[in-house]
Amino acid sequence: MYIVIAGGGKVGEYLASVLLQSGNDVAVIDKDLTTANRLSVVLEGRYLVIHGDGCDSKFQEDAGIRRADVFVATTGQDDNNLVSCEIAQRVFNVPRCIARVNSPKNLRIFKEVGIECVSSTTLIANLIEEETLLGSVSVASSLTHGDVLLSEVVVPRMRHHSNEAGVLASSIPMPDNSLIAAVSTKDDVEVVSEETVLFPGDKAVVVADASVLDEVRALFKGL
């Protein structure tokens, strides 16, 4: 995958290092010249370091945002993380945006605009690493000796459906040997029915053969 990270501090640096070690391509944007220079020396792998403001669309474009699979904002300023994620989503249609939220009281704002967020400053890197590496699919448990998986798929900001009206779960053309069993929102969890509507930020609980998980991931990214 190609991941763009806004913020090259301790969290951003750690996340970039882990992703690079896993064979991903990474770009890091940081407006502090000293930090940018240090990252360009200490990082290893296929990476790009941009000296600039992650809230500026010009620097996001310089970082290759148009081909990014994931955008992650890890700065210590919630307003900067919100703005940079909004630009990545709305201007460049990045399929998935994840933000570090330093103040828990701001979580609601991020969720309302469809941005995935993590508030723990101590576990932020590990949590983002897990979510990013799994590419929107986190395996909850294995069934039938590992052939069938119960997984969570995060609904991204959608390109081909109204993000305000949502999309009917029953209208999503799931691959053979897979189905959406339930949906988890910020307020509740419900078993999917004919009337269930999915919105950005919801987590669809999917039951699927392990062999079709990549298809499921691609399907949700293309909504």
Backbone torsions as a table, in degrees:
resi	resn	phi	psi	omega
1	MET	NA	162.5	175.3
2	TYR	-114.1	120.5	-175.6
3	ILE	-120.7	131.6	174.7
4	VAL	-106.7	128.4	-178.2
5	ILE	-116.0	125.7	174.3
6	ALA	-98.6	113.6	-177.7
7	GLY	115.2	113.2	-177.4
8	GLY	-109.1	26.3	176.9
9	GLY	-72.8	-158.8	-176.2
10	LYS	-59.7	-44.2	-179.3
11	VAL	-67.6	-48.1	-179.7
12	GLY	-62.0	-41.2	179.7
13	GLU	-65.3	-44.7	-179.8
14	TYR	-62.7	-45.5	180.0
15	LEU	-61.4	-44.8	179.0
16	ALA	-60.6	-43.1	-179.2
17	SER	-61.7	-45.2	-179.5
18	VAL	-63.9	-44.0	-179.0
19	LEU	-65.6	-39.0	178.5
20	LEU	-66.8	-40.4	178.4
21	GLN	-62.7	-25.4	-179.8
22	SER	-89.0	4.6	175.2
23	GLY	91.4	10.7	178.5
24	ASN	-85.1	162.4	172.4
25	ASP	-97.0	134.8	-172.8
26	VAL	-135.1	139.8	170.2
27	ALA	-122.4	136.7	179.7
28	VAL	-120.4	131.3	177.0
29	ILE	-111.8	127.7	176.2
30	ASP	-146.9	136.2	-175.2
31	LYS	-85.2	-5.4	177.2
32	ASP	-91.8	119.2	-175.6
33	LEU	-62.3	-40.5	-180.0
34	THR	-61.9	-43.6	178.6
35	THR	-63.9	-44.2	179.7
36	ALA	-61.5	-43.4	179.4
37	ASN	-63.6	-40.4	-179.7
38	ARG	-66.1	-43.3	179.8
39	LEU	-62.1	-37.4	-178.7
40	SER	-67.5	-14.1	178.2
41	VAL	-98.8	-40.7	-171.2
42	VAL	-86.7	-25.2	-179.2
43	LEU	-73.1	151.9	-180.0
44	GLU	-133.5	132.6	179.5
45	GLY	125.8	-158.6	-179.7
46	ARG	-91.2	94.4	-175.5
47	TYR	-137.6	162.5	176.2
48	LEU	-136.1	133.4	177.3
49	VAL	-115.5	126.4	-179.4
50	ILE	-112.6	126.8	174.2
51	HIS	-88.2	107.0	-178.6
52	GLY	175.9	-178.8	-177.9
53	ASP	-91.6	121.4	-179.9
54	GLY	-65.3	-14.3	177.4
55	CYS	-86.9	-1.3	-179.4
56	ASP	-100.9	123.4	-177.5
57	SER	-61.2	-28.1	179.3
58	LYS	-62.3	-45.4	-178.3
59	PHE	-73.9	-31.7	174.0
60	GLN	-63.1	-41.6	179.6
61	GLU	-67.1	-38.4	176.2
62	ASP	-59.4	-30.2	-178.6
63	ALA	-82.2	-0.5	178.9
64	GLY	82.6	32.3	-175.3
65	ILE	-60.0	-27.6	-176.1
66	ARG	-65.5	-21.9	178.8
67	ARG	-109.7	10.5	-177.0
68	ALA	-73.8	140.1	172.7
69	ASP	-86.4	-31.8	-177.6
70	VAL	-142.8	141.0	171.6
71	PHE	-118.8	131.1	-178.6
72	VAL	-125.5	127.4	177.4
73	ALA	-107.0	118.9	-173.1
74	THR	-123.9	18.5	-178.3
75	THR	-72.1	171.6	179.5
76	GLY	-86.9	5.3	-178.7
77	GLN	-114.6	115.6	-177.7
78	ASP	-61.4	-39.2	-178.7
79	ASP	-65.0	-37.5	177.1
80	ASN	-66.1	-41.4	179.9
81	ASN	-64.4	-39.1	178.9
82	LEU	-65.3	-47.9	-178.4
83	VAL	-63.4	-45.1	-178.2
84	SER	-64.9	-37.9	177.8
85	CYS	-68.2	-38.9	178.3
86	GLU	-61.7	-41.8	178.1
87	ILE	-64.5	-45.3	-179.8
88	ALA	-60.6	-40.1	-179.3
89	GLN	-72.3	-54.7	-168.2
90	ARG	-83.6	-34.2	-178.4
91	VAL	-88.5	-42.4	-174.0
92	PHE	-110.0	1.1	175.7
93	ASN	53.3	41.5	175.7
94	VAL	-65.1	130.2	-174.8
95	PRO	-59.5	-30.7	-174.6
96	ARG	-145.1	129.0	177.8
97	CYS	-124.7	133.7	-179.8
98	ILE	-127.3	134.9	-176.8
99	ALA	-125.8	144.1	168.4
100	ARG	-82.0	127.2	178.0
101	VAL	-115.0	115.9	-174.1
102	ASN	-81.1	-31.0	179.0
103	SER	-110.4	116.4	-178.4
104	PRO	-54.7	-27.0	-179.0
105	LYS	-67.4	-15.3	179.1
106	ASN	-92.1	-3.4	-178.2
107	LEU	-56.4	-41.4	-177.0
108	ARG	-60.0	-39.4	-178.3
109	ILE	-63.4	-44.8	179.7
110	PHE	-63.5	-43.6	-177.6
111	LYS	-66.3	-34.8	-178.1
112	GLU	-66.0	-26.6	178.7
113	VAL	-100.8	12.0	172.8
114	GLY	80.6	23.4	179.4
115	ILE	-102.1	125.4	176.0
116	GLU	-68.6	140.4	-176.2
117	CYS	-144.1	153.1	177.6
118	VAL	-131.2	130.0	-174.0
119	SER	-100.2	-20.4	-177.1
120	SER	-71.4	119.9	-179.8
121	THR	-77.6	-18.4	-179.7
122	THR	-87.3	-31.9	-177.7
123	LEU	-106.1	4.6	-173.2
124	ILE	-54.2	-46.8	-175.7
125	ALA	-64.5	-44.8	-179.5
126	ASN	-64.3	-41.9	-178.2
127	LEU	-66.9	-44.3	179.0
128	ILE	-65.4	-39.8	178.7
129	GLU	-57.5	-48.1	-179.1
130	GLU	-61.9	-46.9	-177.5
131	GLU	-64.6	-42.8	-175.9
132	THR	-70.0	-45.8	-177.2
133	LEU	-64.2	-30.5	-179.9
134	LEU	-83.1	-5.6	174.3
135	GLY	59.3	48.1	177.7
136	SER	79.6	-4.6	179.2
137	VAL	-116.4	112.7	176.0
138	SER	-110.9	127.0	-176.3
139	VAL	-78.7	120.0	179.9
140	ALA	-84.0	-42.4	178.3
141	SER	-165.8	161.3	178.6
142	SER	-106.3	143.6	179.2
143	LEU	-124.3	155.8	176.1
144	THR	51.7	56.2	175.4
145	HIS	58.5	33.3	172.8
146	GLY	90.1	-2.7	-179.2
147	ASP	-81.2	-30.9	178.6
148	VAL	-114.2	131.9	-175.8
149	LEU	-118.3	141.8	171.1
150	LEU	-100.3	116.1	-170.4
151	SER	-131.4	161.1	173.8
152	GLU	-111.2	131.5	177.6
153	VAL	-120.2	121.3	179.6
154	VAL	-78.4	128.9	178.3
155	VAL	-75.3	120.0	-178.1
156	PRO	-81.5	175.2	169.6
157	ARG	-66.0	126.6	-168.1
158	MET	-90.6	145.9	179.7
159	ARG	-97.3	-30.7	-172.4
160	HIS	-111.4	6.2	177.3
161	HIS	-136.7	159.9	178.3
162	SER	-72.3	124.0	179.2
163	ASN	-71.7	-24.3	179.1
164	GLU	-80.1	-40.3	-178.8
165	ALA	-85.8	-21.1	-179.2
166	GLY	77.4	-173.9	179.8
167	VAL	-133.1	137.6	177.9
168	LEU	-64.7	129.5	178.4
169	ALA	-59.6	-36.7	-178.0
170	SER	-69.3	-16.3	-179.2
171	SER	-90.8	-8.1	-179.7
172	ILE	-77.6	121.8	-176.1
173	PRO	-76.7	78.1	-178.0
174	MET	-63.9	145.4	177.6
175	PRO	-63.5	159.8	174.0
176	ASP	-55.6	147.7	179.0
177	ASN	66.1	31.8	174.9
178	SER	-151.4	153.0	176.8
179	LEU	-158.6	154.9	175.3
180	ILE	-91.0	116.5	-174.7
181	ALA	-93.8	-34.1	-176.9
182	ALA	-156.1	168.6	176.5
183	VAL	-134.2	135.4	178.7
184	SER	-110.5	121.4	176.5
185	THR	-109.0	-178.5	-180.0
186	LYS	-69.8	-16.8	-176.6
187	ASP	-109.8	-23.5	-170.1
188	ASP	-161.4	170.5	171.9
189	VAL	-128.1	131.5	-179.6
190	GLU	-137.4	148.2	174.0
191	VAL	-71.6	137.8	-176.3
192	VAL	-68.4	134.8	174.4
193	SER	-125.0	-176.3	178.7
194	GLU	-64.3	-23.5	-176.6
195	GLU	-97.2	-3.1	-175.3
196	THR	-66.3	130.0	-180.0
197	VAL	-115.2	135.4	178.6
198	LEU	-101.9	140.0	178.7
199	PHE	-125.2	157.8	177.4
200	PRO	-54.1	134.7	-178.7
201	GLY	96.5	-20.0	175.3
202	ASP	-67.6	156.5	176.2
203	LYS	-114.0	115.4	177.5
204	ALA	-85.8	126.5	177.4
205	VAL	-88.5	114.2	-173.0
206	VAL	-111.9	135.2	171.2
207	VAL	-105.7	123.5	-174.1
208	ALA	-156.2	152.2	169.5
209	ASP	-62.9	144.5	179.6
210	ALA	-57.3	-30.1	-175.5
211	SER	-70.6	-17.0	-177.1
212	VAL	-110.5	6.7	-178.8
213	LEU	-61.0	-37.0	178.0
214	ASP	-63.4	-38.1	177.5
215	GLU	-65.4	-40.4	178.6
216	VAL	-61.9	-45.8	179.3
217	ARG	-60.5	-45.3	-180.0
218	ALA	-63.9	-38.0	-179.3
219	LEU	-62.2	-46.2	-178.8
220	PHE	-69.6	-35.8	178.3
221	LYS	-64.6	-27.3	-176.6
222	GLY	-93.2	6.4	-178.3
223	LEU	-62.3	NA	NA
